[in-house]
Amino acid sequence: MSKVGKQVATSQVAEAIAQRIIQGMQPGEQLESEAALAAAHEVSRVTIREALKILAGRGLVQVQRGRRAEVRHPDGSTYGEFL
């Protein structure tokens, strides 16, 4: 996959995960494992990690090494980017 193709895939996966969070996940709830997310979106774990970094940067999730990503409390402006 080209660099542009990988960036598009990462953005699409980040958007899909963000929509799922916005539409029904609660703060403190954990996402599936990287392996499970990769299988569900038919991408590599590297792509999932990059997508989670995007979402962490936007304040939607908190990522800690060795733990599953966790949904963060919305601050009002964070979720508006995705609606």
Z-matrix of the N, CA and C atoms (Angstrom, degrees):
N
C 1 1.450
C 2 1.531 1 107.73
N 3 1.324 2 116.38 1 137.54
C 4 1.459 3 120.74 2 179.10
C 5 1.526 4 110.19 3 -72.57
N 6 1.336 5 115.72 4 165.60
C 7 1.461 6 120.47 5 179.88
C 8 1.523 7 110.83 6 -60.73
N 9 1.328 8 117.07 7 -40.74
C 10 1.467 9 121.43 8 178.68
C 11 1.524 10 109.96 9 -65.11
N 12 1.317 11 117.15 10 -43.11
C 13 1.459 12 121.11 11 178.73
C 14 1.514 13 111.99 12 -62.14
N 15 1.331 14 116.57 13 -39.04
C 16 1.465 15 120.46 14 178.86
C 17 1.521 16 110.19 15 -67.26
N 18 1.339 17 117.58 16 -39.95
C 19 1.466 18 120.58 17 178.79
C 20 1.521 19 110.87 18 -64.21
N 21 1.330 20 117.06 19 -39.31
C 22 1.462 21 120.81 20 178.51
C 23 1.524 22 109.98 21 -65.39
N 24 1.327 23 116.80 22 -44.78
C 25 1.465 24 120.61 23 178.99
C 26 1.525 25 110.60 24 -61.22
N 27 1.322 26 117.07 25 -43.40
C 28 1.462 27 121.06 26 179.59
C 29 1.523 28 110.61 27 -61.56
N 30 1.319 29 117.20 28 -44.90
C 31 1.464 30 121.59 29 179.42
C 32 1.522 31 111.30 30 -63.35
N 33 1.326 32 116.72 31 -41.72
C 34 1.468 33 120.73 32 179.78
C 35 1.521 34 110.97 33 -65.09
N 36 1.316 35 117.01 34 -41.50
C 37 1.461 36 120.76 35 179.22
C 38 1.530 37 109.94 36 -67.09
N 39 1.328 38 116.92 37 -42.75
C 40 1.467 39 120.36 38 178.29
C 41 1.525 40 110.35 39 -59.57
N 42 1.319 41 117.10 40 -43.20
C 43 1.468 42 121.37 41 179.68
C 44 1.528 43 110.67 42 -64.21
N 45 1.330 44 117.59 43 -42.15
C 46 1.467 45 121.31 44 -179.60
C 47 1.533 46 110.81 45 -63.97
N 48 1.324 47 116.63 46 -43.44
C 49 1.463 48 119.95 47 179.27
C 50 1.525 49 109.74 48 -67.05
N 51 1.325 50 117.22 49 -41.16
C 52 1.472 51 121.27 50 178.82
C 53 1.523 52 110.73 51 -59.89
N 54 1.312 53 116.98 52 -44.20
C 55 1.465 54 119.99 53 179.73
C 56 1.523 55 111.19 54 -62.14
N 57 1.318 56 116.61 55 -40.03
C 58 1.468 57 120.33 56 178.47
C 59 1.524 58 110.85 57 -63.98
N 60 1.323 59 116.28 58 -40.90
C 61 1.465 60 120.68 59 178.72
C 62 1.523 61 109.67 60 -62.76
N 63 1.315 62 116.71 61 -48.96
C 64 1.460 63 122.56 62 -176.39
C 65 1.524 64 111.60 63 -63.53
N 66 1.326 65 116.46 64 -37.82
C 67 1.452 66 120.81 65 -173.55
C 68 1.519 67 114.44 66 -83.83
N 69 1.312 68 119.11 67 -3.74
C 70 1.454 69 113.36 68 179.63
C 71 1.502 70 117.87 69 177.44
N 72 1.323 71 119.07 70 5.72
C 73 1.458 72 118.51 71 178.70
C 74 1.524 73 109.54 72 -98.76
N 75 1.295 74 114.85 73 150.35
C 76 1.458 75 121.53 74 -178.23
C 77 1.533 76 110.69 75 -101.61
N 78 1.326 77 117.19 76 149.10
C 79 1.466 78 119.72 77 174.75
C 80 1.525 79 110.10 78 -55.05
N 81 1.320 80 115.77 79 136.69
C 82 1.458 81 121.37 80 -178.54
C 83 1.518 82 113.09 81 93.45
N 84 1.315 83 117.24 82 -17.82
C 85 1.462 84 121.48 83 179.16
C 86 1.535 85 109.01 84 -72.28
N 87 1.321 86 116.46 85 142.66
C 88 1.459 87 120.75 86 -179.07
C 89 1.523 88 111.00 87 -95.83
N 90 1.334 89 114.80 88 144.65
C 91 1.462 90 120.70 89 172.16
C 92 1.522 91 108.50 90 -77.23
N 93 1.323 92 116.11 91 169.59
C 94 1.454 93 120.28 92 175.44
C 95 1.533 94 109.02 93 -66.26
N 96 1.305 95 115.88 94 170.77
C 97 1.460 96 121.05 95 177.29
C 98 1.528 97 109.67 96 -64.43
N 99 1.329 98 116.22 97 160.86
C 100 1.463 99 120.49 98 176.80
C 101 1.525 100 110.57 99 -56.84
N 102 1.325 101 116.65 100 -40.97
C 103 1.465 102 120.30 101 -179.10
C 104 1.529 103 111.08 102 -63.09
N 105 1.323 104 117.03 103 -42.62
C 106 1.464 105 120.87 104 180.00
C 107 1.535 106 110.77 105 -67.53
N 108 1.333 107 116.73 106 -41.91
C 109 1.468 108 119.70 107 177.65
C 110 1.525 109 110.94 108 -64.12
N 111 1.334 110 116.86 109 -40.60
C 112 1.462 111 121.06 110 178.86
C 113 1.528 112 110.78 111 -61.52
N 114 1.311 113 116.56 112 -43.67
C 115 1.464 114 120.27 113 179.12
C 116 1.527 115 111.00 114 -65.59
N 117 1.324 116 116.81 115 -41.91
C 118 1.466 117 120.68 116 -178.32
C 119 1.526 118 112.16 117 -65.46
N 120 1.333 119 116.96 118 -34.70
C 121 1.471 120 121.06 119 -177.86
C 122 1.527 121 112.81 120 -99.52
N 123 1.330 122 115.96 121 -0.57
C 124 1.467 123 123.01 122 178.43
C 125 1.527 124 111.95 123 55.81
N 126 1.346 125 114.39 124 47.81
C 127 1.465 126 122.15 125 176.19
C 128 1.522 127 108.02 126 -134.77
N 129 1.328 128 115.90 127 175.32
C 130 1.468 129 120.06 128 179.30
C 131 1.523 130 110.74 129 -80.47
N 132 1.313 131 115.58 130 163.90
C 133 1.467 132 120.51 131 176.26
C 134 1.523 133 110.48 132 -64.59
N 135 1.321 134 117.28 133 -30.41
C 136 1.468 135 120.79 134 177.41
C 137 1.529 136 109.65 135 -61.41
N 138 1.319 137 116.90 136 -43.32
C 139 1.464 138 121.25 137 178.28
C 140 1.526 139 110.10 138 -63.00
N 141 1.309 140 117.49 139 -40.58
C 142 1.466 141 121.22 140 178.02
C 143 1.519 142 110.32 141 -63.22
N 144 1.334 143 117.03 142 -45.33
C 145 1.464 144 119.72 143 178.96
C 146 1.523 145 111.48 144 -59.25
N 147 1.332 146 116.95 145 -42.20
C 148 1.463 147 120.49 146 178.43
C 149 1.532 148 111.43 147 -65.16
N 150 1.330 149 116.85 148 -40.39
C 151 1.471 150 120.80 149 178.13
C 152 1.530 151 110.18 150 -63.79
N 153 1.325 152 117.67 151 -40.76
C 154 1.457 153 120.99 152 178.79
C 155 1.525 154 111.36 153 -66.26
N 156 1.333 155 117.20 154 -34.25
C 157 1.467 156 120.58 155 175.76
C 158 1.522 157 110.53 156 -63.01
N 159 1.330 158 116.53 157 -40.74
C 160 1.470 159 120.82 158 177.39
C 161 1.526 160 109.40 159 -60.77
N 162 1.331 161 116.45 160 -48.08
C 163 1.464 162 120.78 161 -178.25
C 164 1.521 163 111.71 162 -66.27
N 165 1.326 164 117.36 163 -35.35
C 166 1.468 165 120.49 164 176.81
C 167 1.522 166 109.94 165 -66.13
N 168 1.311 167 116.73 166 -39.52
C 169 1.452 168 121.06 167 178.14
C 170 1.516 169 112.61 168 -63.78
N 171 1.306 170 116.38 169 -28.10
C 172 1.465 171 121.81 170 178.64
C 173 1.523 172 112.46 171 -91.39
N 174 1.322 173 115.94 172 -1.03
C 175 1.456 174 119.70 173 175.87
C 176 1.517 175 115.49 174 84.02
N 177 1.316 176 118.03 175 11.30
C 178 1.472 177 120.21 176 -179.65
C 179 1.522 178 113.47 177 -82.53
N 180 1.323 179 116.34 178 -32.86
C 181 1.464 180 120.13 179 -178.62
C 182 1.521 181 109.72 180 -134.91
N 183 1.309 182 114.15 181 160.40
C 184 1.457 183 121.25 182 172.00
C 185 1.517 184 106.61 183 -116.06
N 186 1.321 185 116.27 184 128.64
C 187 1.459 186 121.24 185 -178.25
C 188 1.518 187 108.55 186 -114.90
N 189 1.334 188 115.65 187 126.63
C 190 1.457 189 121.68 188 176.30
C 191 1.513 190 108.44 189 -126.72
N 192 1.308 191 116.01 190 138.43
C 193 1.458 192 121.05 191 -179.63
C 194 1.527 193 110.27 192 -57.30
N 195 1.316 194 115.34 193 132.75
C 196 1.461 195 120.57 194 177.60
C 197 1.516 196 115.07 195 83.12
N 198 1.348 197 117.13 196 0.15
C 199 1.463 198 121.41 197 -179.97
C 200 1.522 199 109.10 198 -129.70
N 201 1.311 200 115.21 199 158.91
C 202 1.459 201 119.66 200 175.52
C 203 1.526 202 109.71 201 -73.11
N 204 1.323 203 115.97 202 151.27
C 205 1.465 204 120.51 203 177.29
C 206 1.525 205 108.67 204 -62.91
N 207 1.312 206 115.46 205 142.74
C 208 1.458 207 122.09 206 -177.05
C 209 1.526 208 110.11 207 -120.53
N 210 1.324 209 116.00 208 137.32
C 211 1.464 210 121.72 209 178.60
C 212 1.525 211 108.63 210 -68.08
N 213 1.337 212 115.39 211 134.18
C 214 1.464 213 120.59 212 179.92
C 215 1.520 214 110.47 213 -95.70
N 216 1.315 215 115.66 214 164.72
C 217 1.463 216 121.89 215 175.37
C 218 1.523 217 108.91 216 -70.89
N 219 1.321 218 118.01 217 133.23
C 220 1.471 219 119.23 218 178.92
C 221 1.528 220 110.46 219 -69.90
N 222 1.328 221 115.99 220 147.32
C 223 1.458 222 119.52 221 177.62
C 224 1.522 223 112.08 222 -107.48
N 225 1.308 224 116.92 223 13.02
C 226 1.460 225 121.37 224 179.20
C 227 1.512 226 112.09 225 97.19
N 228 1.319 227 117.74 226 -50.64
C 229 1.462 228 120.05 227 -178.10
C 230 1.526 229 111.93 228 -87.45
N 231 1.311 230 117.15 229 -25.37
C 232 1.467 231 121.32 230 -174.06
C 233 1.520 232 112.22 231 -60.54
N 234 1.319 233 118.25 232 -52.82
C 235 1.455 234 121.27 233 -175.71
C 236 1.515 235 112.62 234 -70.70
N 237 1.309 236 117.67 235 -25.22
C 238 1.457 237 121.27 236 -179.23
C 239 1.507 238 113.54 237 -59.36
N 240 1.319 239 118.00 238 -29.13
C 241 1.465 240 121.93 239 178.79
C 242 1.518 241 112.28 240 -60.82
N 243 1.322 242 116.68 241 -28.25
C 244 1.455 243 121.15 242 -171.55
C 245 1.519 244 113.75 243 -101.33
N 246 1.307 245 118.58 244 -6.97
C 247 1.459 246 121.25 245 -176.62
C 248 1.503 247 112.08 246 -86.70
